[in-house]
Each structure stands twice: as structure tokens, then as C-alpha cells.
């Protein structure tokens, strides 16, 4: 099963004052682990609350549509997290890299 590192990007869609307060309480933590790709996923954003990114590592069955499956799975995970937390969002885009396609360069 190939592993994909998927980056879902989007924008916050006019959060209410209470939601802004909640977002600002968790914004800008300098925890490097929160910015890495993991199976649980990590939501990161800055204090200006314009855009956000959700980074996740997903395993999908090999096949012609593996990339699309990885994108769909990651986007669904991001949407579930945002909705669970009550964060309004819009303009989601998805990009990924298959770790099986990465070649180590030898010197």
C-alpha cells in the first residue's frame, strides 16, 4: 500500500467572534511536531486567521486511482476536524506526494 503525504489547504470563512477567540488561543504554537505529516493529521494556521493547512499521511490501496483516494481521504479528514471544532471553511485544495515515488539521491 503506497503512503501519501497530503496537504489540504483552505481559508477560514468569516468565523464568529467566539470562534476567532478559540482559534487564536491555539494559533502559532511553535511545536514542530504539529507541522509534520502524521496519521492523525495536523491543522496549522497563523494569527491572522486567513488560511490554514492540514497535513496528514495516508495509506491507500495501490491502483490507478490511488492518488485520488488519498486526496479524498485527506480532504474528508480535514473537513471532519474543521466541522467537529466548529471552524467555518472554504476554498479547499489538495496536493500530495507519494512516498514510493521519492528517490534518494546518492552522492
C-alpha positions as CSV (number, residue, x, y, z in Angstrom):
1,X,0.0,0.0,0.0
2,X,1.5,3.3,-1.0
3,X,1.8,6.1,1.5
4,X,0.9,9.6,0.6
5,X,1.8,12.9,2.3
6,X,-1.2,15.0,1.7
7,X,-1.6,18.8,2.2
8,X,-5.1,20.2,2.4
9,X,-5.2,24.0,2.2
10,X,-8.2,26.3,2.7
11,X,-9.4,29.5,4.2
12,X,-11.4,30.3,7.3
13,X,-14.9,31.5,6.2
14,X,-15.8,34.5,8.4
15,X,-15.5,32.9,11.9
16,X,-17.7,34.3,14.6
17,X,-16.1,36.3,17.4
18,X,-16.3,33.2,19.7
19,X,-14.7,31.0,17.1
20,X,-12.0,33.6,16.4
21,X,-11.2,33.6,20.1
22,X,-11.0,29.8,20.1
23,X,-8.7,29.8,17.0
24,X,-6.4,32.5,18.4
25,X,-6.0,30.5,21.6
26,X,-4.4,27.7,19.6
27,X,-2.7,29.7,16.9
28,X,1.0,30.0,16.3
29,X,2.3,27.3,18.6
30,X,5.9,26.7,17.7
31,X,5.6,22.9,18.1
32,X,7.5,21.5,15.2
33,X,5.8,18.1,15.6
34,X,2.4,19.8,14.8
35,X,3.8,20.7,11.3
36,X,4.9,17.2,10.3
37,X,2.8,14.7,8.4
38,X,1.3,12.1,10.7
39,X,-1.6,9.5,10.5
40,X,-3.7,11.7,12.8
41,X,-3.1,14.8,10.8
42,X,-2.2,18.3,12.0
43,X,-4.1,21.6,11.5
44,X,-1.8,24.7,11.3
45,X,-2.6,28.3,10.8
46,X,-1.2,31.8,11.7
47,X,-2.6,34.5,14.0
48,X,-4.1,36.4,11.1
49,X,-6.6,33.5,10.5
50,X,-6.6,33.8,6.7
51,X,-5.7,30.4,5.6
52,X,-4.9,27.0,7.1
53,X,-3.2,23.8,6.2
54,X,-4.0,20.3,7.2
55,X,-1.1,17.8,6.9
56,X,-1.7,14.1,7.0
57,X,0.0,10.8,5.9
58,X,-2.5,8.3,4.4
59,X,-2.1,4.7,3.2
60,X,-4.3,3.7,0.3
61,X,-4.5,0.5,-1.8
62,X,-2.3,0.5,-4.9
63,X,-4.1,1.1,-8.2
64,X,-4.9,3.7,-10.9
65,X,-6.9,5.9,-8.6
66,X,-4.6,5.7,-5.5
67,X,-3.8,9.4,-5.7
68,X,-7.5,10.4,-5.9
69,X,-8.3,8.1,-3.0
70,X,-5.5,9.7,-0.9
71,X,-6.9,13.2,-1.8
72,X,-10.5,12.2,-0.9
73,X,-9.5,10.5,2.4
74,X,-7.4,13.5,3.5
75,X,-10.0,16.1,2.5
76,X,-12.7,14.2,4.4
77,X,-10.4,14.0,7.5
78,X,-9.8,17.8,7.3
79,X,-13.5,18.5,6.8
80,X,-14.4,16.3,9.8
81,X,-11.9,18.0,12.0
82,X,-13.0,21.5,11.0
83,X,-16.7,20.7,11.4
84,X,-16.1,19.0,14.8
85,X,-14.3,22.1,16.1
86,X,-16.9,24.4,14.6
87,X,-14.4,26.2,12.3
88,X,-16.1,27.6,9.1
89,X,-14.0,27.0,6.0
90,X,-14.0,27.4,2.2
91,X,-11.8,27.0,-0.9
92,X,-10.2,23.6,0.0
93,X,-7.4,22.5,-2.3
94,X,-5.5,19.2,-2.1
95,X,-1.9,18.3,-3.1
96,X,0.1,15.2,-2.4
97,X,3.4,13.3,-2.8
98,X,3.6,9.5,-3.0
99,X,6.5,8.4,-0.8
100,X,7.0,5.4,-3.1
101,X,7.9,7.8,-5.9
102,X,10.6,9.6,-4.0
103,X,14.1,8.5,-4.9
104,X,17.1,9.0,-2.7
105,X,19.9,10.9,-4.5
106,X,23.3,9.3,-3.8
107,X,26.5,11.3,-3.9
